[in-house]
Amino acid sequence: MNKLFNATAFLGIVGILLTGCGGDKTETAAVSQEQTKKAQVLNVGTSVNSQHSLYEGLSKFKELVEGESNQRLQVNLFHSGQMGADRELAEAIKLGTVQAAIISPSALSNFFPEFTVFDLPFLFSSENQVDEFLKGSVGQEILNSGTSKGYTGLSYMELGFRNITNSKREIKSVKDLQDIKIRVTENPLTVDTWNALGAKPTPMAFTELFTALQQGTVDAQENPYGQIAASKFYEVQKYLSKTHHTYNPAPFIIGKKFMDSLSEEDRQIILKAGASAAEHQVKINRKKETASLQLLIDNGMVVTELTPEELNGFRQAVQSVNEKYADKIGKDFMQRVLDAVK
């Protein structure tokens, strides 16, 4: 009888323990579901591929945001234009289908004329000058010029300085550009710039560029070193001139409505992560630019370093372009930009 009682009691205790364990699992699952339900999702887009330094910057942003928020904020990254090209990304942020994106100044200038300044030729001459401007009051004003229309600027990542390559000759002066057919983006300011320099600008999609250079449809193109190397333009271009004629930042923009929906703690997490991710990306990009230039040299490109006097000749040739677009940007604002760059 005692043995039977003991066995029954033992089984009862085991049953209670098992029931308790089952309850813990159910409770844990419920908590996990509740956390997932409460998580805020950020869909973040870019037009570059997953090998680009900009995507590395976004990956750092994802790591910081999710880590600091204990997964309360979840970041989904979309590369290679999966969520649309730059202009479409800007519109998607406004609609709320995308919460944040890296968008080119050229695309943003369609909505906010202040971003046009980044397409002006020979505005910047060095990375130090760029860094001071972007961190300064005017640079930050440009970054947040879309606030009244539903956009918040998080930070500036970068593509870097653009330089010209061609298959005809070394380019040291404006005279050397005469009759050079150069592929340009479909941007009136860029077309006007190369017309002023005496070249023959040809707007063309980037996807068509390699074949156009190979077949001689155009003689030249202009891009940062990294893009030139990644696209293997050294196979169809002989000469590279270090013109540094335009600097391309990569503004990281987020929807203001989305930011306003968050707690102050989460807003600060996103703002700090945006700034840290940009610093991370810029460091990586500049190392890659240096390595890319060496790769171009190793693959036989003739690299021409321009003297200050030669660069000044280019600057003088595009003064009319800067004056023309000052009206679009606003003459007072344009003067503030020029004062901040000095």
C-alpha positions as CSV (number, residue, x, y, z in Angstrom):
1,M,0.0,0.0,0.0
2,N,2.8,2.4,0.9
3,K,4.6,1.5,-2.3
4,L,1.5,2.2,-4.3
5,F,1.0,5.5,-2.5
6,N,4.6,6.5,-3.0
7,A,4.5,5.7,-6.7
8,T,1.2,7.6,-7.2
9,A,2.6,10.6,-5.3
10,F,5.8,10.5,-7.4
11,L,3.8,10.5,-10.6
12,G,1.7,13.4,-9.4
13,I,4.8,15.5,-8.6
14,V,6.3,14.7,-12.0
15,G,3.0,15.8,-13.6
16,I,3.0,19.1,-11.7
17,L,6.6,19.7,-12.7
18,L,6.0,18.9,-16.4
19,T,2.9,21.1,-16.4
20,G,5.0,23.9,-14.9
21,C,7.6,23.5,-17.6
22,G,5.0,23.5,-20.2
23,G,3.6,26.7,-18.8
24,D,7.0,28.4,-18.9
25,K,7.4,27.5,-22.6
26,T,3.9,28.9,-23.4
27,E,4.7,32.1,-21.4
28,T,8.1,32.5,-23.2
29,A,6.4,32.1,-26.6
30,A,3.8,34.6,-25.7
31,V,6.4,37.1,-24.6
32,S,8.4,36.5,-27.8
33,Q,5.2,37.1,-29.9
34,E,4.5,40.2,-27.9
35,Q,8.0,41.6,-28.6
36,T,7.6,40.9,-32.3
37,K,4.2,42.5,-32.3
38,K,5.6,45.7,-30.7
39,A,8.7,45.9,-32.9
40,Q,8.9,48.9,-35.2
41,V,10.2,47.9,-38.6
42,L,12.4,50.2,-40.7
43,N,12.6,49.3,-44.4
44,V,15.8,51.0,-45.7
45,G,16.6,51.2,-49.4
46,T,19.6,52.1,-51.6
47,S,20.3,51.8,-55.3
48,V,23.8,50.4,-54.9
49,N,24.7,46.7,-54.7
50,S,25.5,44.8,-51.5
51,Q,29.3,45.0,-52.2
52,H,29.3,48.8,-52.1
53,S,30.6,50.8,-49.1
54,L,27.2,52.5,-48.8
55,Y,25.7,49.1,-48.1
56,E,28.4,48.5,-45.5
57,G,27.3,51.8,-43.9
58,L,23.7,50.7,-43.8
59,S,24.7,47.3,-42.4
60,K,26.4,49.2,-39.5
61,F,23.2,51.2,-39.0
62,K,21.2,48.0,-38.8
63,E,23.6,46.5,-36.3
64,L,23.6,49.6,-34.0
65,V,19.8,50.2,-34.1
66,E,18.8,46.6,-33.4
67,G,21.5,46.2,-30.8
68,E,20.8,49.4,-28.9
69,S,17.0,48.9,-29.0
70,N,17.2,45.2,-28.0
71,Q,15.4,44.3,-31.2
72,R,12.6,46.8,-30.4
73,L,13.5,48.4,-33.7
74,Q,14.1,46.0,-36.6
75,V,15.9,47.1,-39.8
76,N,15.3,45.5,-43.2
77,L,17.9,46.5,-45.9
78,F,17.1,46.5,-49.6
79,H,20.0,47.1,-52.1
80,S,20.4,47.2,-55.9
81,G,17.3,49.4,-56.3
82,Q,15.0,46.6,-55.0
83,M,12.7,49.4,-53.6
84,G,13.2,51.7,-56.5
85,A,15.7,54.2,-57.9
86,D,16.7,57.3,-55.9
87,R,13.8,59.5,-56.9
88,E,11.3,56.6,-56.3
89,L,12.9,56.1,-52.9
90,A,12.3,59.7,-52.0
91,E,8.6,59.4,-52.9
92,A,8.4,56.0,-51.1
93,I,9.6,57.7,-47.8
94,K,6.8,60.3,-48.1
95,L,4.3,57.5,-48.7
96,G,5.6,55.4,-45.8
97,T,6.4,52.3,-47.8
98,V,10.1,52.9,-47.1
99,Q,11.1,54.5,-43.8
100,A,14.7,55.5,-44.8
101,A,17.0,55.5,-47.8
102,I,20.3,56.8,-49.2
103,I,19.4,59.3,-51.9
104,S,21.6,61.2,-54.3
105,P,21.7,65.0,-54.1
106,S,20.7,65.2,-57.8
107,A,17.5,63.2,-57.0
108,L,16.8,65.3,-53.8
109,S,17.3,68.6,-55.7
110,N,14.0,67.8,-57.6
111,F,12.2,68.3,-54.2
112,F,14.6,70.6,-52.3
113,P,16.7,73.1,-54.4
114,E,19.3,73.4,-51.6
115,F,20.8,70.0,-52.6
116,T,21.7,71.4,-56.0
117,V,24.9,72.9,-54.5
118,F,26.4,69.4,-54.5
119,D,26.2,69.3,-58.3
120,L,28.1,72.6,-58.7
121,P,31.5,72.1,-60.3
122,F,34.7,72.7,-58.3
123,L,32.9,73.7,-55.1
124,F,35.2,71.6,-53.0
125,S,38.9,71.0,-53.3
126,S,39.7,68.6,-50.5
127,E,38.2,66.0,-48.2
128,N,39.0,68.2,-45.2
129,Q,37.1,71.0,-46.7
130,V,34.2,68.7,-47.4
131,D,34.1,67.4,-43.9
132,E,34.1,70.9,-42.3
133,F,31.3,72.0,-44.6
134,L,29.0,69.0,-44.1
135,K,29.4,69.1,-40.3
136,G,28.9,72.9,-40.3
137,S,25.7,74.9,-40.0
138,V,25.1,75.3,-43.8
139,G,25.8,71.6,-44.5
140,Q,23.3,70.5,-41.8
141,E,20.8,73.0,-43.0
142,I,20.9,71.4,-46.4
143,L,20.6,67.9,-44.9
144,N,17.4,69.0,-43.1
145,S,16.0,71.2,-45.8
146,G,13.1,68.7,-46.3
147,T,11.8,68.8,-42.7
148,S,8.8,70.9,-43.6
149,K,7.9,68.3,-46.3
150,G,8.2,65.2,-44.2
151,Y,11.9,64.3,-44.4
152,T,14.6,64.2,-41.7
153,G,18.3,64.1,-42.5
154,L,20.2,61.5,-40.5
155,S,23.7,62.0,-41.9
156,Y,26.0,62.3,-44.9
157,M,27.6,59.1,-46.3
158,E,29.6,59.5,-49.5
159,L,30.6,58.4,-52.9
160,G,33.5,60.7,-53.1
161,F,35.1,63.0,-55.7
162,R,34.5,62.5,-59.4
163,N,37.3,62.4,-61.9
164,I,37.4,62.2,-65.7
165,T,38.7,59.3,-67.8
166,N,39.0,59.2,-71.6
167,S,40.4,57.2,-74.5
168,K,41.9,60.1,-76.5
169,R,44.5,62.0,-74.6
170,E,45.8,63.4,-71.3
171,I,43.6,66.2,-70.1
172,K,45.4,69.0,-68.3
173,S,43.4,72.0,-69.5
174,V,40.1,73.1,-70.8
175,K,41.6,73.1,-74.3
176,D,42.3,69.4,-74.0
177,L,38.5,68.8,-73.5
178,Q,37.5,70.3,-76.8
179,D,35.3,67.9,-78.8
180,I,35.6,65.1,-76.3
181,K,32.3,63.2,-76.2
182,I,31.6,62.6,-72.5
183,R,28.8,60.6,-71.0
184,V,27.0,62.5,-68.3
185,T,24.0,61.9,-66.0
186,E,20.6,63.3,-67.2
187,N,21.0,66.4,-65.2
188,P,20.8,69.9,-66.8
189,L,23.4,71.3,-64.5
190,T,25.9,68.6,-65.4
191,V,25.2,69.1,-69.1
192,D,25.7,72.8,-68.8
193,T,29.0,72.2,-66.9
194,W,30.6,70.1,-69.6
195,N,29.3,72.4,-72.4
196,A,31.0,75.3,-70.6
197,L,34.3,73.2,-70.5
198,G,34.1,72.7,-74.2
199,A,33.3,69.0,-74.2
200,K,30.3,67.3,-75.9
201,P,28.1,66.0,-73.1
202,T,26.0,63.0,-73.9
203,P,23.3,62.0,-71.3
204,M,23.2,58.3,-71.0
205,A,22.1,55.6,-68.5
206,F,25.0,54.2,-66.5
207,T,24.0,50.6,-67.6
208,E,24.8,51.6,-71.2
209,L,28.2,53.2,-70.5
210,F,30.7,50.4,-70.8
211,T,29.4,49.4,-74.2
212,A,29.3,53.0,-75.3
213,L,33.0,53.5,-74.3
214,Q,33.9,50.2,-75.9
215,Q,32.3,51.1,-79.2
216,G,33.4,54.7,-79.3
217,T,29.9,56.2,-79.0
218,V,31.5,58.3,-76.2
219,D,35.1,59.0,-75.5
220,A,35.0,59.8,-71.8
221,Q,33.1,59.5,-68.5
222,E,33.5,60.8,-65.0
223,N,33.1,59.0,-61.7
224,P,34.8,58.3,-58.3
225,Y,37.8,56.0,-58.5
226,G,35.9,53.2,-56.9
227,Q,33.2,53.2,-59.5
228,I,35.7,53.4,-62.3
229,A,37.6,50.4,-60.9
230,A,34.4,48.3,-60.2
231,S,33.1,48.9,-63.7
232,K,36.5,48.0,-65.2
233,F,36.6,51.1,-67.3
234,Y,40.4,50.7,-67.4
235,E,39.7,48.1,-70.1
236,V,38.3,50.8,-72.4
237,Q,39.9,54.0,-71.1
238,K,43.6,54.9,-71.1
239,Y,43.7,58.3,-69.4
240,L,42.6,59.5,-66.0
241,S,42.8,63.1,-64.9
242,K,42.5,63.9,-61.2
243,T,40.1,66.8,-61.7
244,H,38.1,66.2,-58.5
245,H,35.5,68.4,-60.2
246,T,32.5,67.4,-58.1
247,Y,32.1,65.8,-54.7
248,N,29.2,63.4,-54.2
249,P,27.9,63.0,-50.7
250,A,25.2,60.4,-50.1
251,P,22.5,61.9,-47.9
252,F,20.9,59.3,-45.5
253,I,17.2,60.4,-45.2
254,I,14.4,59.1,-43.0
255,G,10.7,59.9,-42.9
256,K,9.7,62.6,-40.3
257,K,6.3,61.0,-39.7
258,F,8.0,57.7,-38.8
259,M,10.4,59.5,-36.5
260,D,7.6,61.4,-34.8
261,S,5.8,58.1,-34.1
262,L,8.7,56.8,-32.0
263,S,9.6,57.4,-28.4
264,E,12.3,59.9,-27.6
265,E,14.6,57.1,-26.6
266,D,14.2,55.3,-30.0
267,R,14.6,58.6,-31.9
268,Q,17.9,59.1,-30.2
269,I,19.0,55.6,-31.0
270,I,18.3,56.1,-34.7
271,L,19.9,59.6,-34.8
272,K,23.1,58.3,-33.1
273,A,23.2,55.2,-35.2
274,G,22.8,57.3,-38.4
275,A,25.8,59.5,-37.4
276,S,28.0,56.5,-36.4
277,A,27.2,54.5,-39.5
278,A,28.1,57.5,-41.7
279,E,31.5,57.9,-40.0
280,H,32.1,54.1,-40.5
281,Q,31.2,54.3,-44.2
282,V,33.3,57.4,-45.0
283,K,36.4,55.7,-43.5
284,I,35.8,52.6,-45.5
285,N,35.0,54.5,-48.7
286,R,38.2,56.6,-48.5
287,K,40.4,53.5,-48.0
288,K,38.6,51.9,-51.0
289,E,39.1,55.0,-53.1
290,T,42.9,54.9,-52.4
291,A,43.0,51.2,-53.2
292,S,40.9,51.7,-56.4
293,L,43.2,54.4,-57.7
294,Q,46.2,52.0,-57.3
295,L,44.2,49.3,-59.1
296,L,43.7,51.7,-62.0
297,I,47.4,52.5,-62.2
298,D,48.3,48.7,-62.0
299,N,46.0,48.1,-64.9
300,G,47.8,50.6,-67.1
301,M,45.9,53.8,-66.8
302,V,47.9,57.0,-67.3
303,V,47.1,59.2,-64.3
304,T,47.5,62.9,-64.6
305,E,47.9,65.2,-61.5
306,L,46.8,68.7,-62.2
307,T,48.6,71.8,-60.9
308,P,46.7,74.5,-59.0
309,E,47.0,76.7,-62.0
310,E,45.6,74.1,-64.3
311,L,42.7,73.5,-61.9
312,N,42.0,77.2,-61.7
313,G,41.6,77.3,-65.5
314,F,38.7,74.7,-65.2
315,R,37.2,76.8,-62.3
316,Q,37.2,79.9,-64.4
317,A,35.5,78.2,-67.3
318,V,32.5,77.1,-65.2
319,Q,31.8,80.4,-63.4
320,S,28.9,81.1,-65.8
321,V,27.3,77.8,-64.7
322,N,27.5,78.7,-61.0
323,E,26.0,82.1,-61.7
324,K,23.1,80.6,-63.7
325,Y,22.1,78.1,-61.0
326,A,22.5,80.6,-58.2
327,D,19.0,81.8,-59.1
328,K,17.5,78.3,-58.6
329,I,19.4,77.8,-55.3
330,G,18.8,81.3,-54.1
331,K,21.5,83.9,-54.4
332,D,21.6,84.6,-50.7
333,F,21.8,80.9,-49.8
334,M,24.4,80.4,-52.5
335,Q,26.6,83.2,-51.0
336,R,26.3,81.5,-47.6
337,V,27.5,78.2,-49.2
338,L,30.4,79.9,-50.8
339,D,31.3,81.7,-47.5
340,A,31.1,78.4,-45.6
341,V,33.4,76.6,-48.2
342,K,36.2,79.2,-47.9
